[in-house]
């Protein structure tokens, strides 16, 4: 059986990660790969219910509670979608994963990162991304791209998102083999050239 891969897409809101994920899916499908697209939060079923709470609940949500909701969604996504697909030799592309929890709840909200890392490890049952793309962009551009209608997470403010951005950059420094930091201010075409190049290199390892 051919080897499956798990590739994740990260960055602050408005960075263009979802666009790049869709482009890579099409690129790989045209090459004959079986591709599965998922997201966190809200892959399907239970995940969609959790996503609704995380993004649209209109009451207070504690930082720890927020973290556990993301982790519950992640465990479901790994068990229901990611592991079965990768084990069958498919390529799974995921919009947000463990690094989002470290960047948003850890660096952004101030939740203990060692604790979050331990909880992430429990949620994913040993499954780590083979490669992660982080699309880095300045926060002014990010907030302009998101627009006026923001969900609960998108409404956290510039100071919060600067912390998140710096968190992603720190993650990239700590794990340069897995995490590829890309300049999201470039054109869609320029960014995708880098995405496809790194992906092809991964497949030849």
Long-range contacts (C-beta under 8 A, 24 or more apart in sequence): 1-88, 1-89, 2-89, 3-89, 4-85, 4-86, 4-87, 4-88, 4-89, 4-90, 4-91, 4-92, 5-86, 5-91, 5-92, 5-130, 5-131, 5-202, 5-203, 6-82, 6-86, 6-92, 6-94, 6-127, 6-128, 6-129, 6-130, 7-91, 7-92, 7-93, 7-94, 7-129, 7-130, 7-131, 7-132, 7-133, 7-199, 7-202, 8-93, 8-94, 8-95, 8-96, 8-97, 8-98, 8-99, 8-129, 8-131, 8-132, 8-133, 9-93, 9-94, 9-95, 9-96, 9-132, 9-133, 9-135, 10-96, 10-97, 10-99, 10-100, 10-103, 10-132, 10-133, 10-134, 10-135, 10-168, 11-134, 11-135, 11-136, 11-137, 11-168, 11-184, 12-137, 12-139, 12-142, 12-161, 12-164, 12-165, 12-168, 13-142, 13-145, 13-146, 13-153, 13-154, 13-161, 14-137, 14-141, 14-142, 14-143, 14-144, 14-145, 14-146, 15-135, 15-136, 15-137, 15-142, 15-145, 15-184, 16-135, 16-137, 16-145, 16-184, 16-188, 16-191, 17-95, 17-96, 17-133, 17-135, 18-95, 19-188, 20-133, 20-135, 20-188, 20-191, 20-192, 20-195, 21-93, 21-95, 23-188, 23-192, 23-195, 24-93, 24-192, 24-195, 24-196, 24-199, 25-93, 27-192, 27-196, 28-91, 28-199, 33-90, 33-91, 34-88, 34-89, 34-90, 34-91, 35-90, 35-91, 35-92, 35-93, 36-81, 36-85, 36-90, 36-91, 36-92, 36-93, 37-92, 37-93, 37-94, 37-95, 38-77, 38-81, 38-82, 38-92, 38-93, 38-94, 38-95, 39-94, 39-95, 39-96, 40-70, 40-73, 40-74, 40-77, 40-94, 40-95, 40-96, 40-97, 40-100, 41-69, 41-70, 41-73, 41-96, 42-73, 43-73, 43-76, 43-77, 43-80, 43-81, 44-80, 44-81, 45-76, 45-80, 46-73, 46-76, 47-73, 47-76, 47-77, 50-76, 54-152, 54-153, 55-151, 55-152, 55-153, 56-151, 56-152, 57-152, 58-152, 61-152, 63-105, 63-109, 63-110, 63-111, 64-111, 66-105, 66-109, 67-101, 67-105, 67-109, 67-111, 67-116, 67-119, 68-119, 70-100, 70-101, 70-105, 71-101, 71-119, 71-120, 71-122, 71-123, 72-123, 74-98, 74-101, 74-120, 74-123, 74-124, 75-122, 75-123, 75-124, 75-125, 78-123, 78-124, 78-125, 78-127, 79-125, 82-127, 83-125, 83-127, 86-127, 94-129, 97-129, 97-132, 98-123, 98-124, 98-128, 98-129, 99-132, 99-134, 99-168, 99-171, 99-179, 102-167, 102-171, 103-164, 103-165, 103-167, 103-168, 103-171, 104-153, 104-164, 104-167, 106-167, 107-163, 107-164, 107-166, 107-167, 107-170, 108-156, 108-160, 108-161, 108-163, 108-164, 108-167, 109-160, 128-178, 129-178, 130-178, 130-202, 131-178, 131-180, 131-198, 131-199, 131-202, 132-175, 132-178, 132-179, 132-180, 133-180, 133-182, 133-195, 133-198, 134-168, 134-169, 134-171, 134-172, 134-179, 134-180, 134-181, 134-182, 135-182, 135-184, 135-191, 136-165, 136-168, 136-169, 136-181, 136-182, 136-183, 136-184, 137-165, 137-183, 137-184, 137-185, 138-165, 138-185, 139-165, 141-185
